[in-house]
Amino acid sequence: MIEQYHQSIKQNASLAKSPTKTIKTQSNHIFCTLLAFVKLESLKIKTMLNHHMLKSKLFISATKSAFKELQKFKLTTEIINC
């Protein structure tokens, strides 16, 4: 169980990818990754999906949303240029 926690917090909450240099920013990053892990656990219980599936679904949803915004931006840019 502890191994799963460490693996998930490193891979799914990005604990290992910290670009921080000072103690304050490192502390903030650790706090945010712990908060992200708690939220993933909550979603895991509600949806019956594991952390990797949740992360994939969130990434796909964010990508779709960003693509829709890009299409809106592209459409408004074309209207302005006409």
For each residue, the residues with C-beta under 8 A, 3 or more apart:
1: 4 5
2: 5 6
3: 6 7
4: 1 7 8
5: 1 2 8 9 37
6: 2 3 9 10
7: 3 4 10 11
8: 4 5 11 12 13 37 40 51
9: 5 6 12 13 15 33 34 37
10: 6 7 13 14 15 16
11: 7 8 14 16 51 52
12: 8 9 36 37 40 51 52 54 55
13: 8 9 10 33 34 36 37 40
14: 10 11 17 18 33 36
15: 9 10 18 29 30 33
16: 10 11
17: 14
18: 14 15 26 29 30
19:
20: 25 26 28 29
21: 25 26
22: 25 26
23: 26 27
24: 27 28
25: 20 21 22 28 29
26: 18 20 21 22 23 29 30
27: 23 24 30 31
28: 20 24 25 31 32
29: 15 18 20 25 26 32 33
30: 15 18 26 27 33 34
31: 27 28 34 35
32: 28 29 35 36
33: 9 13 14 15 29 30 36 37
34: 9 13 30 31 37 38
35: 31 32 38 39
36: 12 13 14 32 33 39 40
37: 5 8 9 12 13 33 34 40 41
38: 34 35 41 42
39: 35 36 42 43
40: 8 12 13 36 37 43 44 51 54 55
41: 37 38 44 45
42: 38 39 45 46
43: 39 40 46 47 49 54
44: 40 41 47 48 49 50 51 54
45: 41 42 48
46: 42 43
47: 43 44 54
48: 44 45
49: 43 44 53 54 57
50: 44 53 54
51: 8 11 12 40 44 54 55
52: 11 12 55 56
53: 49 50 56 57
54: 12 40 43 44 47 49 50 51 57 58
55: 12 40 51 52 58 59
56: 52 53 59 60
57: 49 53 54 60 61
58: 54 55 61 62
59: 55 56 62 63
60: 56 57 63 64
61: 57 58 64 65
62: 58 59 65 66
63: 59 60 66 67
64: 60 61 67 68
65: 61 62 68 69
66: 62 63 69 70
67: 63 64 70 71
68: 64 65 71 72
69: 65 66 72 73
70: 66 67 73 74
71: 67 68 74 75
72: 68 69 75 76
73: 69 70 76 77
74: 70 71 77 78
75: 71 72 78 79
76: 72 73 79 80
77: 73 74 80 81
78: 74 75 81 82
79: 75 76 82
80: 76 77
81: 77 78
82: 78 79
